[in-house]
């Protein structure tokens, strides 16, 4: 994927995460995501297949972010949280 496409995909994903978190799945439209991400709907469907596919990508990304944060925190405490 080209750099421009990666940036667009990332912008769509970040915007979607914010909107889904604020308005839920049913309260967020692909039209609104496209408008706020400054991307066209065709690009959203090309990258994520559907609104549900985009939602699932948002969940996966959020879990990956949480996992990275956990790794950082475990590294700071030496990987042992039994004494906490």
Order of alpha helices (4+ residues) and beta strands (2+ residues): alpha-alpha-alpha-alpha
